Amino acid sequence: MFTEFNLGYGTGEINLKLPKKQILHVIEGNHVEPLTDIPAAVKTALANPIGSPRLNQIVNKDDKVCIIVSDITRAWVRNDLFLPPLIDELNACGVPDSNITLVVALGAHRHHTPQENLSTYGQEVVNRVAIEQSCALDTDNFVKIGTTSHGVDTCIHKTVAQSDKVILTGGIVYHLMAGFGGGRKSIMPGVSGYGSIQGNHRFCLHDIVGQGISADCVSGKLCGNMMNENMTEMAAMVKPAFLLNAVITPEGQFAKFVAGHWQEAWLEGCHAVEEIFGVPITAKADLVIGSAGGFPKDINLYQGSKTIDNAFMAAKEGGVVIVLLECRDIKEPPDFSGWFDFVSLHERELKLREGFTVPGFIALKCGLISKQVSLIIVTLPENKDFVEKAGLIPAASLEEAMAIAEQKLGRKDYSVTIMPHAANTVPVMKG
């Protein structure tokens, strides 16, 4: 008896049939009904804060209020939909629009254009409140407010540091280094100085030079994750007054809003993410076959790295991972693909220790994964040379990939786990 799967690949699908007896797990996210009335959902969350009084007991009418907001690289957060009811709530507390400033959490990303502010936050928000941008490279705009117990100086954008009340906003997802996004990430790296960001991100690397990356800075892990713990200390120094974060459905719609204490409410949001996207498994498979879900999640290898990372988590050491990534723009972005010019993983690691970048970290992690499993990429034939340069195994079809996998495994009775939407789903070993 066979089971059939249609796996997303670019704008099409690839069909796969497997003997039912070989299938160990089919990893899919849990269905959740999306919210239909966003303003009402935000108002409900604000009226029922977690671990905190309501805003009307926190802010005063004369307060200068700073709302930290995600930048255009997090466009899926849909700031334009949930910011107006938050600003309305502040108005109801007596705070006028003139006392409210949005600070764009760019981290080390480039500045927004005025048009990007408009598309990200919406015409109503742009018309109502002031908008400032926190770019880590603008060193004069940051002030030191302390040093963490891990020895990292905490330098924060001066508008945030000088505000009477700070409100964190954003979206919560699994994060391949910090465990989960959202919450304290508004502060670090969002509105932090470049030196602070570098100091924090280096916790993702192993304590010993030459040993690659930390085993604790992974998706879903908070306790013992030094990056998360340092970020949390930095955020605590800012003393955020309130938080409003969103949880998204697998289809990219709003599933839930959490509001209240900057850490307690965020942790509840993390639990919601686990319930939707964290899929329990009882064992790891000899072979994992994962699809990003198609375009645009497989537009390039950088975007596809989420699929690789999640699929790897479901595979036995020494096993095989096949990922379906069309990669029509495989060399984009250059600040990722350029890292594969360092053929040696040791060289890649040393360069990353000199100046940490997230694309560099992902390039190093992909290389390290390929040392633990046979990592096969089903992609366009013209991508063959680039995939090989990256240290991965190219295949022009799923049939070719399966033949390579069987050769690597050396037998026919292997177990298989299928991940149709591996970019979003995280396998979680029971226990």
C-alpha distance (Angstrom), angle and dihedral (degrees) to the residues before:
residue distance angle dihedral
M1 . . .
F2 3.81 . .
T3 3.79 133.9 .
E4 3.79 118.8 -147.5
F5 3.81 127.1 -146.0
N6 3.80 132.2 -173.6
L7 3.79 107.4 -153.3
G8 3.80 123.4 -165.2
Y9 3.80 116.0 -112.7
G10 3.81 118.8 170.1
T11 3.80 106.6 -47.4
G12 3.82 91.8 -28.0
E13 3.78 139.9 52.6
I14 3.78 138.9 -109.0
N15 3.79 118.3 -142.3
L16 3.80 120.5 -135.9
K17 3.81 130.0 -175.4
L18 3.78 121.0 -169.2
P19 3.80 134.6 174.6
K20 3.80 105.9 -97.6
K21 3.81 91.8 -133.6
Q22 3.82 91.0 62.8
I23 3.81 96.1 54.1
L24 3.79 112.0 101.6
H25 3.83 99.4 174.1
V26 3.79 140.7 -5.8
I27 3.80 104.2 -152.0
E28 3.80 113.9 -152.9
G29 3.78 131.3 153.2
N30 3.78 120.3 -108.3
H31 3.78 117.6 -98.5
V32 3.78 116.4 -112.2
E33 3.79 127.6 -179.7
P34 3.82 110.5 -116.9
L35 3.77 121.4 -123.9
T36 3.79 111.3 -102.1
D37 3.81 102.3 -169.3
I38 3.82 105.8 49.0
P39 3.84 99.1 179.9
A40 3.81 90.3 49.7
A41 3.81 91.7 48.1
V42 3.81 91.4 50.5
K43 3.82 91.4 48.4
T44 3.81 90.3 50.4
A45 3.82 91.5 50.9
L46 3.81 91.7 47.7
A47 3.81 90.5 49.0
N48 3.81 91.6 51.6
P49 3.81 105.3 42.8
I50 3.81 120.4 -176.6
G51 3.80 116.0 -124.9
S52 3.80 92.7 -13.6
P53 3.81 143.5 78.1
R54 3.79 117.7 -104.8
L55 3.79 118.6 -84.6
N56 3.81 91.8 -103.2
Q57 3.82 87.9 65.6
I58 3.81 93.2 46.7
V59 3.80 108.1 43.4
N60 3.79 127.8 57.1
K61 3.78 125.0 -148.8
D62 3.82 92.6 -112.0
D63 3.82 95.3 48.5
K64 3.77 121.1 121.6
V65 3.81 100.4 -132.7
C66 3.80 123.4 -158.5
I67 3.82 119.0 -162.5
I68 3.80 112.4 -164.3
V69 3.81 110.2 -147.3
S70 3.81 135.1 -172.1
D71 3.79 119.3 -105.9
I72 3.81 130.2 -122.0
T73 3.82 92.5 -82.1
R74 3.82 85.4 70.6
A75 3.80 94.5 48.6
W76 3.82 89.6 141.3
V77 3.83 88.0 72.2
R78 3.87 88.3 73.4
N79 3.80 97.9 -147.0
D80 3.81 88.9 179.5
L81 3.80 90.9 67.9
F82 3.81 101.9 47.1
L83 3.82 104.0 30.0
P84 3.85 97.7 71.1
P85 3.84 94.4 59.8
L86 3.82 90.0 45.7
I87 3.80 91.0 52.2
D88 3.82 89.4 45.6
E89 3.81 88.8 54.6
L90 3.80 90.7 52.8
N91 3.80 89.2 49.8
A92 3.80 88.9 52.5
C93 3.82 87.1 54.6
G94 3.80 88.8 56.8
V95 3.81 97.8 -99.8
P96 3.83 110.1 132.3
D97 3.81 122.4 -143.2
S98 3.81 87.9 -110.0
N99 3.83 89.6 66.4
I100 3.81 93.9 51.3
T101 3.82 123.9 88.1
L102 3.79 126.9 -177.3
V103 3.79 112.5 -145.5
V104 3.80 111.9 -160.3
A105 3.82 109.7 -136.0
L106 3.81 97.7 -138.2
G107 3.80 95.8 155.4
A108 3.80 101.0 -170.5
H109 3.83 93.4 -26.2
R110 3.79 121.5 117.1
H111 3.80 124.2 -89.9
H112 3.80 121.3 -85.5
T113 3.77 120.5 -113.8
P114 3.82 116.2 -128.1
Q115 3.82 88.0 -105.1
E116 3.81 90.7 53.8
N117 3.80 90.2 51.6
L118 3.79 87.7 52.8
S119 3.81 94.9 48.6
T120 3.81 93.3 44.0
Y121 3.81 101.2 44.2
G122 3.81 103.1 21.2
Q123 3.79 133.4 -120.6
E124 3.80 94.9 -82.4
V125 3.82 93.9 55.8
V126 3.81 93.9 42.7
N127 3.81 89.5 52.3
R128 3.80 95.2 46.8
V129 3.81 108.9 44.3
A130 3.80 141.2 30.3
I131 3.80 117.6 -100.4
E132 3.81 125.0 -152.4
Q133 3.78 127.6 178.3
S134 3.78 125.2 -134.2
C135 3.81 108.3 -152.2
A136 3.81 113.1 172.9
L137 3.80 92.5 -142.2
D138 3.83 92.5 62.5
T139 3.81 90.7 85.1
D140 3.82 95.9 178.3
N141 3.80 90.5 64.1
F142 3.82 95.6 64.4
V143 3.79 133.9 82.0
K144 3.79 128.8 -164.9
I145 3.80 113.3 -118.6
G146 3.80 100.1 172.3
T147 3.80 148.9 -47.5
T148 3.80 124.7 -94.2
S149 3.80 123.6 -124.7
H150 3.81 86.0 -105.6
G151 3.80 90.5 61.1
V152 3.80 100.2 -105.4
D153 3.81 117.5 138.2
T154 3.80 111.9 -127.3
C155 3.81 109.7 -138.7
I156 3.81 114.7 175.8
H157 3.80 133.2 -173.3
K158 3.79 106.7 -88.0
T159 3.82 95.0 -126.7
V160 3.80 89.2 57.9
A161 3.80 92.6 44.7
Q162 3.81 92.5 49.2
S163 3.82 97.8 45.5
D164 3.79 121.2 106.8
K165 3.80 92.7 -138.4
V166 3.82 130.1 19.2
I167 3.81 122.6 -158.8
L168 3.81 121.0 -167.0
T169 3.81 120.9 -147.3
G170 3.79 134.5 174.0
G171 3.78 143.8 95.9
I172 3.80 131.4 -66.0
V173 3.80 120.7 -135.0
Y174 3.77 136.2 144.7
H175 3.82 110.0 -75.7
L176 3.80 120.9 -155.4
M177 3.82 93.3 -140.7
A178 3.82 109.6 20.3
G179 3.81 95.4 41.4
F180 3.81 93.1 -122.9
G181 3.78 134.6 16.6
G182 3.79 125.5 -132.6
G183 3.79 127.2 48.7
R184 3.80 112.1 56.2
K185 3.82 91.1 16.1
S186 3.80 87.1 80.7
I187 3.80 85.5 70.0
M188 3.80 100.4 33.0
P189 2.98 114.8 61.8
G190 3.82 94.7 -8.6
V191 3.82 102.1 73.1
S192 3.81 99.8 7.2
G193 3.81 130.1 115.1
Y194 3.78 121.9 -104.1
G195 3.81 95.6 -105.6
S196 3.80 90.9 51.0
I197 3.81 91.2 50.0
Q198 3.79 92.3 49.4
G199 3.80 91.6 47.6
N200 3.79 92.2 50.9
H201 3.80 97.4 43.7
R202 3.80 92.7 52.1
F203 3.81 88.2 71.7
C204 3.82 85.1 75.3
L205 3.79 88.9 69.2
H206 3.79 123.8 77.6
D207 3.80 117.4 -94.3
I208 3.80 88.9 -121.0
V209 3.80 118.4 65.6
G210 3.79 109.3 -121.2
Q211 3.81 94.7 29.8
G212 3.80 94.9 93.4
I213 3.79 120.2 -142.4
S214 3.79 136.1 0.6
A215 3.81 115.1 -93.1
D216 3.83 89.5 -146.2
C217 3.81 99.8 57.0
V218 3.80 97.0 81.0
S219 3.81 141.1 119.6
G220 3.78 114.5 -64.5
K221 3.81 97.5 7.8
L222 3.81 119.4 116.7
C223 3.82 106.3 149.5
G224 3.80 109.7 76.1
N225 3.81 91.6 9.8
M226 3.82 101.4 128.0
M227 3.79 92.8 -163.0
N228 3.80 91.3 56.0
E229 3.80 93.7 42.8
N230 3.81 92.3 51.4
M231 3.81 91.2 46.3
T232 3.79 90.0 51.2
E233 3.81 91.5 52.4
M234 3.79 90.4 50.8
A235 3.79 92.4 50.0
A236 3.81 91.5 48.6
M237 3.82 89.3 57.2
V238 3.81 89.4 59.8
K239 3.84 90.3 52.2
P240 3.81 96.9 -145.5
A241 3.79 111.9 -147.5
F242 3.81 97.2 -149.4
L243 3.80 145.6 -8.1
L244 3.79 135.7 -143.5
N245 3.81 114.5 -175.7
A246 3.80 132.8 168.5
V247 3.79 131.1 -140.4
I248 3.80 115.8 -151.8
T249 3.82 131.7 -144.6
P250 3.83 120.5 -123.5
E251 3.82 86.3 -100.5
G252 3.82 92.3 56.0
Q253 3.81 98.8 -104.7
F254 3.80 126.8 123.5
A255 3.81 113.0 -81.6
K256 3.80 100.4 171.2
F257 3.80 144.9 -13.7
V258 3.79 122.9 -141.1
A259 3.78 121.6 -164.5
G260 3.79 137.0 176.1
H261 3.81 134.0 54.1
W262 3.82 110.0 32.6
Q263 3.82 92.9 -122.5
E264 3.80 106.5 24.9
A265 3.81 94.7 49.3
W266 3.80 91.0 44.2
L267 3.83 91.8 52.3
E268 3.80 89.6 53.5
G269 3.80 87.5 52.3
C270 3.81 89.8 51.3
H271 3.81 89.2 54.5
A272 3.81 88.9 52.6
V273 3.81 89.9 52.5
E274 3.82 89.6 51.3
E275 3.80 90.6 51.4
I276 3.80 92.4 51.8
F277 3.80 103.8 35.3
G278 3.80 105.9 17.3
V279 3.80 109.2 90.6
P280 3.82 118.9 -167.4
I281 3.82 116.9 -130.6
T282 3.80 128.6 -172.3
A283 3.82 97.8 -152.7
K284 3.78 142.8 1.6
A285 3.80 120.5 -103.8
D286 3.80 133.2 -126.0
L287 3.81 88.7 -131.2
V288 3.79 128.6 25.8
I289 3.81 120.3 -168.4
G290 3.79 114.1 -165.9
S291 3.78 136.5 177.6
A292 3.79 124.3 -164.1
G293 3.80 86.2 -140.3
G294 3.79 94.9 -102.0
F295 3.80 133.7 -85.1
P296 3.04 130.3 28.7
K297 3.80 92.7 15.6
D298 3.81 90.0 60.0
I299 3.81 97.4 39.9
N300 3.82 91.1 117.3
L301 3.78 140.8 -2.9
Y302 3.81 91.8 -99.6
Q303 3.80 91.6 61.0
G304 3.79 89.1 40.1
S305 3.80 91.5 57.4
K306 3.81 89.3 84.3
T307 3.80 88.6 59.6
I308 3.80 91.3 48.2
D309 3.80 93.1 49.3
N310 3.81 94.9 48.5
A311 3.81 94.6 43.8
F312 3.80 90.4 49.8
M313 3.81 89.6 57.5
A314 3.83 89.4 62.7
A315 3.83 96.3 48.7
K316 3.79 131.5 90.5
E317 3.78 116.6 -116.8
G318 3.80 106.4 -94.8
G319 3.80 90.4 22.8
V320 3.79 130.3 115.4
V321 3.81 131.3 -97.4
I322 3.80 121.5 -164.8
V323 3.80 116.9 -169.4
L324 3.79 125.2 -173.9
L325 3.81 107.7 -138.6
E326 3.79 118.5 155.8
C327 3.84 91.8 -169.2
R328 3.79 99.3 -169.5
D329 3.84 87.7 175.7
I330 3.78 97.2 35.4
K331 3.82 96.4 159.2
E332 3.79 93.7 54.9
P333 2.96 129.3 138.1
P334 3.82 100.3 31.6
D335 3.82 92.8 -151.6
F336 3.82 86.8 65.1
S337 3.79 103.6 36.8
G338 3.81 91.6 47.1
W339 3.81 90.1 67.5
F340 3.80 89.9 70.0
D341 3.81 88.3 68.1
F342 3.81 82.2 79.9
V343 3.79 97.6 76.1
S344 3.80 92.9 -178.7
L345 3.81 114.6 73.7
H346 3.80 88.0 -147.2
E347 3.82 89.9 58.4
R348 3.80 89.5 47.3
E349 3.80 90.6 52.3
L350 3.81 94.9 47.5
K351 3.80 91.4 50.3
L352 3.80 89.8 49.4
R353 3.79 91.3 52.5
E354 3.82 88.6 53.8
G355 3.80 92.5 54.7
F356 3.79 120.4 -1.3
T357 3.80 120.0 -140.0
V358 3.79 127.9 169.6
P359 3.84 92.6 -129.7
G360 3.81 88.7 52.3
F361 3.79 91.4 50.0
I362 3.81 91.3 50.5
A363 3.81 91.1 48.7
L364 3.81 89.8 51.7
K365 3.80 92.5 46.4
C366 3.82 92.5 50.1
G367 3.79 88.7 52.7
L368 3.80 92.6 48.8
I369 3.82 91.5 48.2
S370 3.81 89.7 53.6
K371 3.81 88.2 57.7
Q372 3.82 91.7 57.0
V373 3.81 99.9 42.5
S374 3.79 135.8 17.0
L375 3.81 100.2 -99.4
I376 3.81 113.0 -157.3
I377 3.81 121.4 -173.3
V378 3.81 118.1 -157.6
T379 3.78 100.8 -153.0
L380 3.81 145.1 137.1
P381 3.83 112.7 -54.1
E382 3.82 91.5 -120.3
N383 3.82 89.1 62.2
K384 3.80 93.1 64.1
D385 3.82 97.5 101.3
F386 3.81 94.1 46.5
V387 3.81 93.5 48.5
E388 3.80 90.9 50.1
K389 3.80 90.4 47.9
A390 3.82 87.8 54.1
G391 3.82 88.3 56.3
L392 3.82 94.8 -109.6
I393 3.82 131.8 119.2
P394 3.83 115.8 -107.2
A395 3.80 124.1 -148.8
A396 3.79 126.5 -178.6
S397 3.82 93.6 -152.0
L398 3.78 140.5 18.2
E399 3.80 88.9 -113.2
E400 3.81 90.4 57.9
A401 3.80 90.1 46.7
M402 3.81 92.3 51.1
A403 3.81 90.7 50.8
I404 3.81 90.6 52.2
A405 3.81 90.5 46.6
E406 3.80 93.3 52.7
Q407 3.78 89.9 48.7
K408 3.80 90.7 51.5
L409 3.81 93.2 46.7
G410 3.78 93.2 44.2
R411 3.80 95.7 -147.2
K412 3.80 143.8 64.9
D413 3.81 101.1 -132.4
Y414 3.81 96.5 74.3
S415 3.81 124.5 139.6
V416 3.82 120.1 -117.8
T417 3.80 133.0 -155.0
I418 3.82 118.3 -165.7
M419 3.81 122.5 -152.1
P420 3.85 109.4 -174.7
H421 3.84 92.6 178.2
A422 3.79 101.5 27.8
A423 3.81 94.0 154.8
N424 3.81 89.2 70.5
T425 3.81 106.9 26.2
V426 3.79 123.9 80.5
P427 3.81 119.9 -160.7
V428 3.80 111.7 -135.4
M429 3.80 119.0 -163.6
K430 3.81 111.1 -133.6
G431 3.78 110.5 -114.8
